[in-house]
């Protein structure tokens, strides 16, 4: 049921709402991984494989998407985590999180990532595991799943306190200042003692928990405070200007690797991330808050698409080697082919309850309940 325009979304009871725009934004953020990773292959930016030709214009794609894609995803995850904890006991909810996140993680680690490593080894002669790169060789693009599990576990433990706490409505400007200081502190800590925050070769990535945790907490806060929720969804020209200006400065200013330039870059990253997340969520609430069969299909397929898009892009980049294709058309073609193939794989998975359970963590009874609108969309 969509929210009546005559009543603010933040003031309505949960039972009267389906957060269609949250679902749509979550799917959008996950599927943005396709243009993000495909563009990396056509730039000099670090990635697992690179095409024969590079494009300076395509460099803007990953640098822009990185500002709001994952921060927005973690904000939405925090929002739905709080929403579901309002309905379930923490232990029951955490068991569901382990199922929904842990099963796809394990399934991906034993099937998708090894297949990807084989493709990389064939295409480049290099396997991340050969160089002791355990996080890349075992987790690769699945790193966000254990990070999200850590956040969920911490919230489940702290929920009795969070549930009783009075969550303040903080202006986004203050959030920008706080997150900028927080980011610089985290970067200093990582550089000072990398092994403590990313032990076991990065398999346990506490640095990512600290970096994205504030957005997860922001999502919890806006669920707990209707005024904060309304503020998040309120269109703001000022936030759009601040976010785009910080992004433009970060892209345009020279960086010689000095401590000052590095710190300035991270500070501008933090500023644009908070501002552009607010802009993206307000836009989603304005334009995507409606029931759509197409959006629902993409929402249901979004985790599968994310799981499999990475090796598909790598394989397609390897196949284009030596073809001397112009970078931008090649990137666009790879994005389209990857999306079609990824969605096709999900369509095949849906015919097998076991495979859907392993790669999406969805039991058959959960599928029926979601189709009937009985349960809120579970977060991946």
C-alpha positions in Angstrom: 0.0 0.0 0.0 1.5 3.3 -1.0 1.5 6.3 1.3 -1.3 8.8 0.8 0.1 12.1 -0.3 -2.0 13.9 2.2 -0.2 12.3 5.2 3.6 12.4 5.8 5.3 9.1 5.4 7.2 9.4 8.6 4.0 9.7 10.8 2.2 6.6 9.5 2.2 3.3 11.4 4.3 0.6 9.9 1.3 -1.6 9.2 -0.1 1.0 6.8 3.0 1.2 4.6 5.1 -0.6 2.2 8.3 1.3 1.6 8.4 0.8 -2.2 11.0 3.6 -2.7 13.4 1.9 -0.2 13.1 -1.4 -2.1 13.7 0.4 -5.4 16.7 2.3 -4.1 18.2 -0.8 -2.5 17.9 -2.7 -5.8 19.3 0.4 -7.7 22.3 0.7 -5.4 23.1 -3.0 -5.8 22.7 -3.0 -9.6 24.9 0.1 -9.9 27.7 -2.4 -9.2 27.5 -3.3 -12.9 28.4 0.1 -14.4 30.8 0.7 -11.4 32.9 -2.4 -11.9 32.6 -2.4 -15.7 33.9 1.2 -15.8 36.9 0.3 -13.6 38.1 -2.0 -16.3 38.4 0.9 -18.7 40.4 3.2 -16.4 43.8 3.2 -14.7 42.1 2.9 -11.3 43.0 -0.3 -9.4 40.9 -3.4 -10.3 41.3 -7.1 -11.0 41.4 -6.8 -14.8 41.8 -4.0 -17.3 40.8 -3.5 -20.9 43.3 -2.7 -23.7 42.0 0.9 -23.9 41.2 3.4 -21.2 38.9 6.4 -21.0 39.3 9.4 -18.8 35.6 10.1 -19.1 34.7 6.6 -17.7 36.8 7.3 -14.6 34.0 9.7 -13.5 31.5 6.7 -13.3 33.1 4.7 -10.4 34.3 7.8 -8.6 30.8 9.3 -8.6 28.9 6.1 -7.8 31.2 5.2 -4.9 30.1 8.4 -3.2 26.6 7.3 -2.5 26.0 3.7 -3.7 27.3 1.7 -0.7 26.6 4.4 1.9 23.0 4.4 0.6 22.8 0.6 0.7 23.9 0.4 4.3 21.5 3.2 5.3 18.6 1.2 3.9 19.9 -1.9 5.5 19.9 -0.1 8.9 16.4 1.2 8.4 14.9 -2.2 7.7 17.0 -3.8 10.4 15.3 -1.5 13.0 11.9 -2.0 11.4 12.1 -5.7 11.6 13.5 -5.7 15.1 10.5 -3.8 16.2 8.5 -6.9 15.2 10.8 -9.7 16.2 13.0 -10.8 19.1 16.7 -10.0 18.4 17.7 -13.7 18.5 15.0 -14.7 16.0 15.9 -11.7 13.8 19.6 -12.4 13.9 19.0 -16.1 13.0 17.1 -14.8 9.9 20.0 -12.5 9.1 22.5 -15.4 9.2 20.2 -17.3 6.8 19.6 -14.4 4.4 23.2 -13.1 4.4 25.4 -16.1 5.5 24.1 -18.7 3.0 24.7 -16.5 -0.1 28.1 -15.6 1.3 29.1 -19.3 1.7 27.5 -20.3 -1.6 29.3 -17.5 -3.4 32.7 -18.3 -1.8 32.6 -21.9 -2.9 31.2 -21.4 -6.4 31.2 -17.9 -7.8 34.6 -16.6 -6.4 36.6 -19.7 -7.4 35.1 -19.6 -10.9 36.0 -15.9 -11.1 39.6 -16.7 -10.0 39.8 -19.3 -12.7 38.7 -16.8 -15.3 41.2 -14.2 -14.0 44.0 -16.8 -14.0 43.2 -17.7 -17.6 42.9 -14.1 -18.7 45.7 -12.5 -16.9 47.9 -15.3 -15.6 47.3 -14.1 -12.0 45.2 -15.5 -9.2 44.7 -13.4 -6.0 45.3 -16.4 -3.8 48.8 -16.9 -5.4 49.8 -13.5 -3.9 48.3 -14.1 -0.5 45.4 -11.7 -1.2 43.0 -13.6 1.0 40.2 -11.0 1.1 40.2 -10.7 -2.7 40.8 -14.4 -3.4 38.1 -15.7 -1.0 35.6 -12.9 -0.7 36.1 -10.5 -3.7 33.0 -8.5 -4.2 31.1 -10.4 -1.5 33.0 -8.6 1.3 29.9 -6.5 2.1 28.0 -9.6 3.3 30.2 -10.3 6.4 30.4 -6.6 7.1 26.6 -6.3 7.1 26.5 -9.4 9.4 28.8 -7.7 11.9 26.6 -4.6 11.9 23.5 -6.7 12.4 25.0 -8.7 15.2 26.0 -5.5 17.0 22.6 -4.0 16.6 20.9 -7.2 17.9 23.0 -7.0 21.0 22.4 -3.3 21.5 18.7 -3.4 20.6 17.3 -3.3 24.1 19.2 0.0 24.6 18.4 1.4 21.1 14.7 0.6 21.5 14.5 2.7 24.7 16.8 5.5 23.6 15.5 8.8 22.4 17.0 9.3 18.9 17.7 13.0 18.1 16.8 14.7 14.9 20.2 15.9 13.7 20.5 18.3 10.8 22.3 16.8 7.8 24.9 19.6 8.0 26.0 18.4 11.4 26.1 14.8 10.1 28.4 15.9 7.3 30.8 17.5 9.8 30.7 14.5 12.2 31.2 11.9 9.4 34.1 13.9 7.9 35.9 13.9 11.3 35.1 10.3 11.8 36.4 9.3 8.3 39.7 11.1 8.9 40.1 9.3 12.2 39.4 5.9 10.6 41.9 6.5 7.8 44.5 7.5 10.3 43.9 4.4 12.4 44.0 2.1 9.3 47.3 3.7 8.2 48.7 3.5 11.7 47.9 -0.1 12.3 46.4 -1.8 9.3 46.6 -5.4 10.7 44.4 -4.6 13.7 41.4 -3.3 11.6 41.8 -5.8 8.8 43.1 -9.0 10.3 43.6 -12.3 8.4 44.4 -10.6 5.2 41.2 -8.5 5.3 38.9 -11.5 5.8 37.6 -9.6 8.9 37.2 -6.1 7.7 36.6 -3.9 10.8 37.7 -0.9 8.8 34.7 -1.3 6.5 32.5 -1.7 9.5 33.7 1.6 10.9 33.6 3.3 7.6 30.0 2.3 6.6 28.7 1.8 10.2 27.6 5.4 10.5 25.3 5.0 7.5 23.8 1.9 9.0 23.3 3.8 12.2 21.7 6.6 10.3 19.2 4.2 8.8 18.4 2.9 12.3 18.0 6.5 13.5 15.6 7.6 10.8 13.5 4.5 11.5 13.3 5.4 15.2 12.6 9.1 14.8 9.8 10.2 12.4 11.3 13.8 12.2 14.7 12.4 11.2 13.0 10.2 8.6 11.1 13.2 7.2 14.3 15.3 7.1 16.1 12.5 5.2 13.3 12.4 2.5 12.9 16.2 2.2 14.4 17.5 -1.1 17.3 19.9 -0.4 18.9 22.1 -3.1 21.6 22.9 -0.5 22.6 19.3 -0.1 22.7 18.8 -3.8 25.0 21.7 -4.3 27.3 20.7 -1.4 27.5 17.1 -2.6 28.2 17.9 -6.2 30.6 20.7 -5.3 32.6 18.4 -3.0 32.6 15.6 -5.7 33.7 18.1 -8.4 36.5 19.4 -6.2 37.7 15.9 -5.4 37.7 14.9 -9.1 39.3 18.1 -10.3 41.9 19.1 -7.7 45.4 17.7 -8.2 46.6 15.1 -5.7 50.4 14.6 -5.4 50.0 12.0 -2.7 51.0 14.3 0.1 49.4 13.9 3.5 47.4 17.1 3.0 46.1 16.1 -0.4 45.2 12.6 0.8 43.4 14.0 3.9 41.6 16.6 1.7 40.5 13.8 -0.7 39.0 11.7 2.1 37.3 14.8 3.7 35.7 15.7 0.3 34.6 12.1 -0.1 32.9 12.1 3.3 31.2 15.4 2.6 29.8 14.3 -0.8 28.8 10.9 0.5 26.5 12.2 3.3 25.1 15.0 1.1 24.5 12.8 -2.0 22.9 10.0 0.1 20.4 12.4 1.4 19.7 13.7 -2.2 19.4 10.1 -3.5 17.0 9.0 -0.8 14.8 12.2 -1.3 14.8 11.5 -5.0 13.8 7.9 -4.5 11.0 8.9 -2.2 9.8 11.4 -4.7 9.9 9.3 -7.9 10.0 5.6 -6.9 7.4 5.3 -4.1 4.8 3.3 -6.0 4.0 -0.3 -6.6 5.6 -1.7 -9.8 5.8 -5.2 -11.0 9.0 -4.5 -12.9 10.7 -2.9 -9.8 9.5 -5.9 -7.7 11.2 -8.3 -10.1 14.4 -6.3 -10.0 14.3 -6.1 -6.2 13.9 -9.9 -6.0 16.7 -10.4 -8.5 19.1 -7.7 -7.1 21.1 -10.0 -4.8 21.6 -12.6 -7.5 22.6 -9.9 -10.0 25.2 -8.6 -7.6 26.6 -12.0 -6.8 27.2 -13.0 -10.4 27.8 -9.7 -12.2 31.5 -9.6 -11.1 32.8 -12.7 -12.9 30.6 -12.0 -15.9 32.2 -8.5 -16.3 35.7 -10.0 -15.9 34.9 -12.6 -18.6 33.5 -10.1 -21.0 36.5 -7.7 -20.5 38.8 -10.7 -21.2 36.8 -11.6 -24.4 37.1 -8.1 -25.7 40.9 -8.1 -25.4 42.5 -7.4 -28.8 39.3 -6.2 -30.4 40.3 -2.5 -30.2 36.8 -1.4 -29.3 36.2 2.2 -28.3 36.0 2.2 -24.5 32.6 3.9 -24.0 30.6 1.7 -26.4 32.4 -1.3 -25.1 31.6 -0.4 -21.5 27.9 0.2 -22.4 27.7 -3.1 -24.2 29.3 -5.0 -21.3 26.8 -3.3 -18.8 23.8 -4.4 -20.9 25.1 -7.9 -21.5 26.0 -8.4 -17.9 22.5 -7.2 -16.7 20.7 -9.5 -19.1 22.9 -12.5 -18.2 22.7 -11.8 -14.5 18.9 -11.5 -14.6 18.7 -14.6 -16.7 20.7 -16.6 -14.1 18.3 -15.4 -11.4 15.3 -16.5 -13.5 16.9 -20.0 -13.6 17.6 -20.0 -9.9 13.9 -19.3 -9.2 13.0 -22.6 -10.7 15.0 -24.4 -8.0 13.9 -23.8 -4.3 17.3 -25.3 -3.1 19.4 -23.0 -5.3 17.3 -19.9 -4.5 17.7 -20.8 -0.8 21.5 -21.2 -1.1 22.2 -18.0 -3.2 19.4 -15.7 -1.9 18.7 -17.2 1.5 15.0 -17.4 0.7 13.0 -20.4 1.8 10.0 -21.4 -0.3 7.5 -20.3 2.5 9.3 -16.9 2.6 8.7 -16.5 -1.2 5.0 -17.2 -0.7 4.7 -14.8 2.2 6.5 -12.0 0.3 4.3 -12.5 -2.8 1.2 -12.1 -0.6 2.6 -9.0 1.1 2.7 -10.6 4.5 6.3 -9.8 5.5 8.4 -6.7 4.9 11.1 -7.0 2.3 14.1 -8.7 3.9 17.4 -7.0 3.4 20.3 -8.6 1.6 
